[in-house]
């Protein structure tokens, strides 16, 4: 019973978060603190989501015309419109919650599902490197002998490796309770993010 309640709670939290993200997107107010630098990561999946939105919108119109029973047509119309709005909310969550670099360090995000802060003092090195990730999950744990890395991927790939100074247990579901030495993330402009992080690492001792 507790597992069912936890699943229901997470579903409600996700639903509310998507509607908030859609509201932010419509108002053009991304969740980026004042003075912080934003680095988007949704470029690879944006065309795919838009394709689903367009096809679903067309499907709503077709169903409305084809279905002859008024009550059923009304139910399907509501479900179809809700589905279109849900996908727009998903896209909005990715667009309004970019990675952020500020005085604290790197804030890694992926829509409503990931929000992880890596402080400057924990970043040892950054490398631009494209990696493919198998599966559809956003967070993956990789093991190479005793060394572990966690990927926060978008479109089944990551483009930037962030090496940690010491192994750390990350507060991420599906990352497990084992410490990891590296965080791999997606970024539309991985080179620009790497440059910003390296500049921040050089300035970090002065903070």
N, C-alpha and C positions, 0 to 999 in steps of 0.2 A: 504494500500500500504506500509506503514512504517513497518507493521508487517512482510510482505513478504520480504522486503529488509533486515530486521534484521535477519530473518531466513536464507536468502541467505548468508548474511555476516558471520553468525556463522558457516554455512556449509563450506564456503571457509576457514575460520580460522581453523576449525577442520581438513579439508583435508590437508592443509599445515603442520599443527602440526604433523599429522600422518606420513607424508613423512620425516619430520625432525627427528622424533623419530626412524623411520626405518633406516635412515642414521646413527644416533648415535649408534644404536644397531649393525649394521654391522661393524662399526668402534670400537665397544666395548668401547664407551665413554659415560657412564651414566651421567645424569645431576646431579652431586653431587659436591658441592663446595669443594675446598681443605680444609682439616682439619675437615670436617663434617663427621658424622657417618650415614651410610645409612641403612635403614630397609625396605626390600621388603615386598610386600603384595599380589603379584599376583599368589602365589603358588596354590591357590584353583581353579583358572580359567585357568591356563596355559594348563593343559591337555585337557580341553574342547575346547579351541581355536585351539590347534594343531589338534584335531580330525576334526574340521570344515575345517581347512586348507588342510589336507590330502584328505578328502572326496571331497572337491571342486576341488582340483588338479586332482583327478581321473575323476571327472565329465567333466573337460575341455577336457581330452583325449578322453573320450567316445563320447562326443558331436562332436568332430572333426572327429572321425571315422564314426559316424552314420549319421550325416547330409550330404545329397548328394549335396546340392546347395552351390556353392563356396562362393558367396557373403554373404549369411546367415551364413555359417560356419565361415567366417572371422570375422563377427560382433560378433558372439557368442564366438569365441576364445578370442577376445579382451576383451569382457565383463567378461569372466570367469577368465582370467589372472588378470585383474584389481581387481576382487573380492578377489582372493587369496592374492594379494599384500596388499589390504586394510585390510584384517584380520591380516596379518603379521604386518602391521603398527599399528593396534590396540594392538596387543600383545607387540610390541616394545615400545609403549607409556607407558604401564604398567610396563615393565621391566626397562626402562631407567629413570623413574621418581619415585624413591622410596621415602618413608618418609625420612626426614632428620632431624637430631638433631645437632645443632651447638651452638655457643655462644649466638645467639639471642633467641633460644628456639626450638620449634617443628614446623616443616614445614610439614603439612598434604597434601598429594597429592593422586590423582587417575587419572592416565593417563594424558590426556589433559583437563579433565573437572573440576578438583579441584586442587587448589593451595592456601592453607590457612596457614598463620603463626600464631602460638600461642606463644607469648613471655613468657619467664620464669616467669616474675612477675604476669602473669595471670593464671598460673597453680597452683591449690590448692592441687590436689591429683590425683593419677593414680591407676587404678585397672584393673587387668586381669580378664575379664569376657566375655565369649562367648555369643553372642546374635544373634538370627535369625531375619531377616528383611524381611517383606513381600513385594512383588512387584519387578520389575526389575530396578527401578531407583537407581542411585548411591547415591543420597542425599535424606534422609528422615528426616522429622521433627516429633518428638514424644512429646506428651503432657501428663503429669501426674499431673492433677490439675494445679496449677500455675507454676509448674516446667516444663521446656522444655529442650529437648536434641536433637541434630542433629547427624544423623548417616551418615558416609561416608563408605558405605559397599562395599565389593567385594565378589562375590559369595553368595549374600543374607545373609551375616553375618558380624559381627564385633567381635573383640576379646579384645579390650582395651577401657576402659572408661577414659576420661581425664576431670576431674572436674575443672571448672573455679572458680576463686576467686570471681568474680562479673559477673552478667549476661551481656551478650554481644550480639549485633546484628552482625551476621557474614556475610561477603560479598560472600554469596553463593546463586546461583539461586535455587529456590525451598525451601530455608530455611525460606523464609518469612521475614517480617520486625520485628518480635518479638524477644526479647533477649532470649538467651539460657544459661543454666548453665552448660551444659556438651557436650562434643564432643566425639562420639564413632567412633572408626576407626578399620579397618582391618589391621592385621599384621601377617606375616608368623611365626614370633617368638615374640609373644606378651610379654612373660616373659622377654626376653632380652631388648626389647624396654622399658618396665616398669622400669627395673633396671637402664637403661641409663637415663631415665627421672628423676628418684628419685635422682640419683647422681647429675644430673644437677640442680635439685631444691635445694639440699643442698649447692651447690657451688654458686648458683645464687646471694645471698647477697654480695658475695665477688667481683662480677663483677662490 
